[in-house]
Every structure is written in C-alpha cells, then in structure tokens.
Amino acid sequence: MRAIRHRRRSIPALAALAAAAVAAPVLLTATPAAAHPREGRLAKELVEEVTVRGAYRHLARFQQIADANGGNRAAGTPGHAASAAYVHDTLRKAGYDVSYQDFDIHEAHTKTEKTLVLGDGGAQGRELATAAFTFTRSTPAGGLTAPLALARVDETPGCAADDYPAGAFTGKIALVKRGSCTFVEKQNAAAAAGALGVIVYNHSGTTPVRGGFSSPAEGLIPSAGITLADGEALAAAAAGGEVTVRLDLDQEHVRKTTRNVIAETRGGRADRVVAVGAHLDSVAEGPGINDNGSGSAGLLEVALKLAEEGANKKGKGPANKVRFAWWSAEELGLLGSEHYVAQLSARQKRNIALYLNFDMIASPNPVQFVYDGDDSDRTGAGAGPAGSAQIEALINGFLDKKRKPHEGSDFDGRSDYGPFIANGIPAGGTFTGAEGIKTAEQAERHGGTAGAPYDPNYHGAGDDLKNLDLKVFDTNLDVIAHAVGTYAQDLSSLKG
C-alpha cells in the first residue's frame, strides 16, 4: 500500500491455523437485504476450495524471490521481474489469456539529505534527521540557505493557499506539518506562495516524514521531511524570531521499465468484465510479504481455483469475463493501475462492470476493513461510483454470515482502486491495516494489541513471512473467492 506518508507473531503450523476458528463479537451494521443474495454455486465452491495452505505457497515463493534479489521486489528491480514472471507463467499454465503491460518509471537515488539549523536562538549548527522526498528537486550545490516561514497549522495544515500569508514565503523555506492532504498539494501550495523549498514535519512518532511524488515532473521545489519533535522545536523558535536553515538535497532520477501482469478468462461476456487487482511490487526496504504479497497471493490462488472449476465442468467458464491484474509501481504512486486505465478506450472502460482491490490482507495486528462504498462512515472521501455501495454490502453480508467483525475504510486514494473510481467504475474490496494505530475499541472487537500499529513492519525489512496473521488472511481469501464467484456468474446485485 502506498504511503501517505505490537507484536511480531510467529506462524504456527498451517494446518492448525486453517482449522482454528476464533469466535468474535460481530460489528452490527445496517446492511440492505440486497447484501445477502442467495449464494451461487460458483461462489460457494470457490470459498470451499481456496485455502490458506494453497495461497501460502505463493507467499513463500515471493519471499524466496526477494531473498535472492537483494531483499525486495520493488518495481523496476530483478525481484519484481521475477515475481511478475512467476505469476504470468503460473496463470498461463492454468489456461488464462495472460499478457505483460510494460511502462516506464523513474527510480530515485538520494545522495545527500541534510537539514542544518544555522541559528535559532543559540542552537547554531544543529543537524536534523532528514528524509529527502522521493522525486524531489535537488537544491543548488552546497545547499539552499534561507529563513523559515511557518504554514498555518489547522485541520488541513499547509494544504490551501490561505495557509501561506501573501508575501510571507517569498524567498524562504516553508515549514509545514504533515496531515490531511498529499505531499504534492503541500508542495504546490508552498511553491505558489513563493517558497524556495519545503520541509514537512511529522504528526506522530520519532522518525522523519518519508514522503514523495509520483514522478520527477511533480517535484517543483526541494522537499524533505523531519521528525515531529524537530518540527515543533523549529516552529516554536521561528514563532519567536527568524530561524535560518540550510536544506541540502541531492537526488538522481533514473528511468526504468516495469510491467503489469494481466490475465483473463478465455470465456465470459467481454462487455461484463469483473476486474480484480492487487499490486505486486514491494518497497525497496523489504520483501513486501503482507504489502502486498498477501493480496497478490490471494488473487493468484483464487484465479487458479476458478480455472480448475472451468476445467472440472468440461470447459464451461463463468458467464462474465474475469480479469485479474497484478499492478507494478503502486508504491511509487499507483503508476501501474493508472497506466492501465489510461490506455483503455471509452468503450473498454464501460465494459468493466466493477473493480475489486485487495491490498494488505494479512496484517499481524489486524482490523477487518471493507472499503466504504456508500460513505456511510461520513469520513474523508465521498461515496464511490454507483455500484460501490452494493459491493460493500455484498462483502459485509458475507462477513456477517461468517460472524466476522468488520468496519469501513475510506477511499483515501492510497491504493489501486483510485484510477477506476476516477473513471466512474464502481469499486470495493478489503484491507487489514497499515501503519495506523489500533484503538482500544478495535482491539476489543477484533483482538490484537491496542495502541500498536496494524502492521508494525509496514514498509520495512521485517515485512516477511513472519509478519502475517494467517487467520485474517484466510477470512480475506474467502471474501475474494465469494466476490469473484458471485460476480463472475451474476451482476444483478450491483443494482440493488
């Protein structure tokens, strides 16, 4: 899962996990009657046939690939290329029409990332922990030296033009608090106000903000992140008088090629496409087994069982064409899914009945989130395109039937549903949490540890085979199987 930007559990024997069933209180929701259509044969059989053991073998393969390729499977690296080849070849052997979709990306190599405080009431020469934003503009050789100017801190800090008083930022470095809007929006607002650079300080934790842009073209001015403590100290000092800093960033941007993997059933109505996706790339810092080996493995196993169903029924495939996609460069800004959707004609877009997204579905301190298609939670973004509410209802109804607690997750633009929603295609799916902190109420409903991240190894080297909750993984495998099996045969519930 793309950044906006506690327990580590061992894995018991797979057979024991698959057999274990822990009863949990159900989060009651107002679910329309249409959420509980009679379960079709295909959906029921896929749920029965898709297992943790089957999906885990794909996770183990992704781990092996990462181990053999520098510890990661990031877009544009040999680790990602090998992961894509594994998915492609596995599905080709299963009888799918499979293709690669190549596209260009850029890779950022940071050589220098420093912030030096030259004067703030006595602490001269203090160097701050700094993280250059991905695809930032570099400073001039020797750094950019300028006074700080403080963007307004409110519910949307540094997000709008009126957070930057006229004339106050010209020729200065903007100091902005993280939160609410994207790093691009903060940078653009600061640049429009005349700032020469921008420093974003964190809203929590003890590490610098690790932000970034989708491509070098988005980097307008030198941009970097610092810690919450350093940011608050600078803000307090600047509120009492002028504070001058030297921001020194040197970053190289290298063009590379990466690829999506697209596989679809040979049969089924081509004007009623059921699209299902997960991103295959990891971050450069780790193997990405939960993020997003879990969604990728889940899709792969469901696709294989769907192919077996067709073979067992003497070649009789689903009524609607099912198209599975493994996106690359999600971690660089949803680049793979954006490229895919941008290449579609207007007619091809209309032919996609819905899109299902599965990104991080085995977090070790999980909450069972379902994308809030109807905006019933009234937080963040609004409802998805028409049909998204019905997708949410279908998934909620299935989880209710299984007596699994669940709650809504906003369409916050952090995963590959974004380009589909932007083009009016209904979307939905599940997610079990990233760097967010589990509340006491969530721990009571879902188990796990309150006050700890849903995934303590999010975007880190520890996101490996030990960084998984296989029980919640099993639940989400069933969700994928049920949704794919339902929509492959019948789209009528989309109009509930």
N, C-alpha and C positions, 0 to 999 in steps of 0.2 A: 504494500500500500504506500502510495506516495505521501511523503511527509508534508504537513502544512509548514510544516515546521516553521509478598514477593517470594514467590517461591520458585525454585527451579526443580521441576519434578522429574524423577526417574520414570522410565517406561516399564511397567510390569509386562508380563507375557501377553502377547496379543490375544491369544485365545481367552485368557481370563478377562481382559478388558472387553472383548466383544460380547462375552456372556454377562458381564456385570450390568446391572440396571439400578440406578440410584434414584429413588422417588424424590421429587422436589415439588414444592408448592408451585401452583400454576399462577402466572400473572394473568388475571382476568382482563379480557379486552372485549370491547363491543365489536363483535365480528358479524358481518352480514351473513344471511343464510346462504348466499351465493359462494361463500368461502368454503362451504362443505359439500361440494358436488360429490355424487357417488363416485367412488374411486374406480377408475377404469382398470382393465386387465393389465395393460402395459405398465401403468404406474405401479400397480401392486407387485407385479413380477420384478420390476427393476429394484424396488425397495428391498425385496427379499433377496435378490441376487448380489447387489452391491454390498461389499463388506470392507471393514477396516483392514483386514488382512490383505485383500486384493489391492486396495489403494496404497497401503503402506509400502508395498514393493516398489511403487513409483517414487515415493519419498526417499526410500533407501537408494534408488538409482540417482536421484538428484543430488543426494549427499555424496555419493561416490564421484559424480561428475565434478562437484565443487572441490572435493579433496584433491582431485587430480589436476585442477586448473586454478591454483592459487587461492583456493578457499572461497570462491564466489562464482556466481552465474550471471554476472551483470551484463546488460545489453552491450553488444559490440565486443565481447570477450570470447575466448575459446570455450569457457564454461557455459555461456548461453548458447553458443552454436551447437555444442554437444547436446544440451538439453532439448533444443529445437529438433535436432536430428532424431533423438530418442522418441519424442512424441510423434514426429512425422512418420518414421518408419514403423512404429507400433501400430498406428492407425491405418497406414497403407496395407499392412499385412491383414488387418481386420476387415478390409474391403471398402474403406471410405475413399471418396474422392478427396485427395489431400494435395495442398499446394503451399509453397512458401510465398510470402509477400515481402520483398526486400524494400528497405528505405534507409535514408541517410540520417545519422545522428551526429552529435558532437560530444566529445569527451573533454572534461575539464581537468587540467593538471595544475595544481596550485604549487607555486614555487616559494612564494612569500605571503604571509598573512600576519600582520602585526598592527597593534594599536599602541602608541606611546603617548602618555599624558605629559605634555610639556609644561603645564602649570595649572594647578587647581587649588591655590591657597596653601602651597607648601609641599605637595606630593609630587614634586617635579621628577621627571624621568621614570615614572612608573609604567611598566609594560603590562598590558591586559591580555588575558587569554582571548584569542580572536579566531573566528572561523570565516574565511572568505566565502561569499555566496557562490554557488555553482553558476558559471557563466557570467560572473561579474565583469565589469570593465576594470582593467588594471589601472592603478594610479601611475602618475609620472615616475620615472626612475628616481629613487630616493624618497618616495612617498608624497602624500598630499598633506600639507600642513595648513590648518585653518581653525578658527574658533568653532565651538559647538553652538548649535541653535536647537532649542527643545520643541519638538512637536507636542501638541496638546495630548494629554492622557485622559481618555474618557472610555466609554464602552466600545468605541471603534478608534483606537489610538493611531493617529497618523494615516488614516485611510482616506480622508477627504481634504479638499483644498482648504477649507476653513480651519484645519488643524495646523496650518502653516501661515501665520500672520504675514500680510503683504510687506515685503521688503526686509523681513527679519532673517531670511535664509540665504539671501544672495551672497555668494562667495563663501558660504560656511558649510560645515558638515552637520547634517541633520541627525539628531539623536531621537530614536523612535522606539516605543515599546511594542513588543510582539503582540499579536492578537487580532481577531475578528476578520481581517481581510488578508489577501495574499501579499506575499513579499513584492510581487510585481506592482500591485496597487500602491503600496507604501513608497516604493522607489519612484514610481511615476509621479506621485503627488509631490514628493520632495524635490525631484528634478524640475517639475513645473514651477515650483516656488523659488528656483534659482540655486538650490543646494548643489555643491560640488561633489558631495559624497553622502552616503547614509550609513549609519551604524544602528542596528536593531538590537535592543537588549531583551533578554528572555523574560517570560512572565512567570516562570517557575523553575525549580531545580537549581543545579550548581554548574551546569555546562553552558557553553556559548550556544547561541542560536545557530542552527545549521540550516540555512535557507538556500534559496536558489531560484533560477529562472529556467524556462523550458529550452531556451536556445541562446547562443551568444547575442542574437539580434535583440533580445529583451533586456540585455544589460546596458542601461543608459549611462549610469554613473557608478563609480566604485562603491560596492556594497558589502557589508560584513556583519557578523553577529558577535555579541559579547554576552556575558552572564548577567543574570538578574541583579546580583549584588554589585557588580561593577557598573551596570547601567544606572541603578538607583543612586550610587555614590556620585557618579558623574552628573546626574540630573540635579542632585542636591547642591553640588558645588557650582554648577552653571546657573542655578537659580539665584545664587548669591554674588555672582560676578563672572567675568569672562574666563572660560576654560579653553585652552588651545590643545589640540591633539594632532598627532601625525598618523595618518592612516596609510599603511604601506601594503599594497596588494599587487602580486604579480601572478597572473594565471594564463596558461596556454590552452587554446581550444583546438582540438584535433578532430577532423571529420572521420567518421567510421560508417560502416554499413551493418545493419542488423536486420532481423526478419521476424514477421509474424508467421504462425502456423495456422492454416485454415483447413478444416475437414468437415465435409458434409455428407449426409446420407445420399446414396445414389437415387433413391426414390423419394416420394413425398411431393406434395404440391409446392412448386417453386414460387408461387405467389402468396404462400403462407409459411414464411420461414421462421422457425424458432431458433433464435440466436442465443448462444450460451458462451460466456467468456471468462477467462482468468488470466492474469498476467504471469508470464513465465520467468521474467527477469528478476534477479535479486539486486540488492545494493552492492556496491563494491566492498563493503566492510564485512560481509558474511555470506554464508551459503543460501540464506533465504528459504529455509525449510517450512516455516509457518507462513512467511511473507515472501513469495506466495506459492511455495511448493505445495501447500495444503490445498488451495483452490485448484491448482494445475493438476495435481494427482487425482483429486475428486472428479474433475471433468473427464480425465482420461479413463478412469475406471468405469464411470457411467457410460461413456461412449463405447467402450469395449463390450459392456453388457448389453447395450442397445443393439450393437451389431450381432451379438450372439442370438438375441431374441429374433432378429430378422432371419438368421440362418436356420434357427430351430423351427421357424414357421414356414419353411420351404421358400425363403426369399421374400416373403411378404413383409415389407417395411412399414414404417409409420405413415400415417395419412398426410402429414405435413413434413416438409423438408426440415431436418435439424442440422444446424450449422454450429460447430464448435470452433472456438478461436482461442489461441494462446498468444497473448499480446507481448510484444517486446517494448522496452523503454517506458514502461509505466512509471518506473521510479524516476525517470527524467522529465516527467510531466505528461503522462498519458499519451505519449507520442505514437505508439503503435496503434491504439484504437482510434486516435484522431486521424492518423494517416488512412486507416482502413475506411472509416466513414466518409472522409473527404473524397476518396476515389469512387464512391458509389454514385450511380446516376440517380436522378429523382425517382425513377421507376423502381430501381433496386432498393432504395430506402423505403418506398411504400410497401414493397413485398416483405419487409421484415415486420412480422406481427408483434414481436416483443423481444426484449433483450434481458437475459438473466446474468448477473455478475456475482462471482464468488471470490473474495479476496480476504485472506486470513481467516480460516475457519477451524483452526485448532489451537487457539491461543492458550497458554498454560494457566492463566488466571481469568477464565473467560466469562463473558456475558453473551447470551444468545441474542444478537441484534438482527432485526429484519428491517430492510430499508423502508422508510416511511412514505409510501407512495401516495397516501391521501392527505399528508400533512396534518394528521390528527394530533401529533405532539405539539404543533404550533411552535416549532423552534427552527431557526436557521432558514434554509431554502423552503420554497413552497412545495406544493404537490407536484408529482411527476406528470408527464403527459397522460392523456386519457387512456385508461387501462392499467396504469401503475397501481392504483388503489386496489384493483381486483387481483393483481399479482401478489401484493402484500397480504390481502385477505386469504388467498389460496395457501400461502406459506403459513400464515398464522393459524389457519384452520387445521392444517396438517400437524403443526406443533401442539395445538390444543388437544387434538385427538391422541397424540403421543404423551400428553401430560408433561410437556417440556415448557418451562417458563421462558418468556421472551419479552423483548421490548423494542421500541422503534429506534432507528438510526437515521439521522438526517441525510439527505442527498447533498453532502457538503463539497462535492466535486473532487474528492480525493482518490477516486478510483475510476475504472474504465466505463462505467455507466454514463459518465459525463457527456461524451460526444453523441451518444444515442439520444439521451434526453434533449440535448440541444437541437436535435433534428426531429423532435416530435415523436420519437419511438418510445412506447411505454417500457419501463424498466423496473427491475426489482432484484432481490437476492438477499444474501445473508453475510454476516461478518461477526467475528467474536472479540474484537477489540485490539487496539494497537498500543500507543504509549499513554492513553488516557488512564486515569486513576479510578479503580473500583470503589464505589461508595459502600457505606455500611448496609444500606437498603439493598443494593445489588448483591452483596455477599450473602445476605440473608436469603434472597430468592434463588441465587444461582450457585451458592457455595463459593469457596475460594477465600482470598485474603483481602479484606477492606484496607484502603489506604495504599495499596500496591498497584503497579501498572497491570493492565490486562496482559501485556506481553513485556516482561522486564528485559527481554533480549531483542526488542524491536530495533531493526536496522543495525544489528550488531553481530559480532563474530559468534555469539552464543546462540544465534537462531539456527540450531541444528536439530538432529533427531531427538535430542533430549528436551527440546523446547516445545513440547506438544502436550495437549490434553486430548487423548485419543477417544474419550467418551463424547466430548462435544464434537470432535471430528466425525464420529460415527453418526451423530444426530444430523450434521450438515450433509453428509453423504446421502442420507435418506431424503433430506429436503431436495437436493439436486435430482436424485432419482425420481422422486414423486413429481416434481415440477416438469422435468423433461418428459417423463412418461405421460403426464396429463396433457401437456400442450402439443406433444407430437401427434396425439390422436384427436384432440378436441380443443378448439379455441373459444368455445361458446362462453366460458366463464369470464373471459376478458370483457364481456359486455354486460356483466352483472350489474 
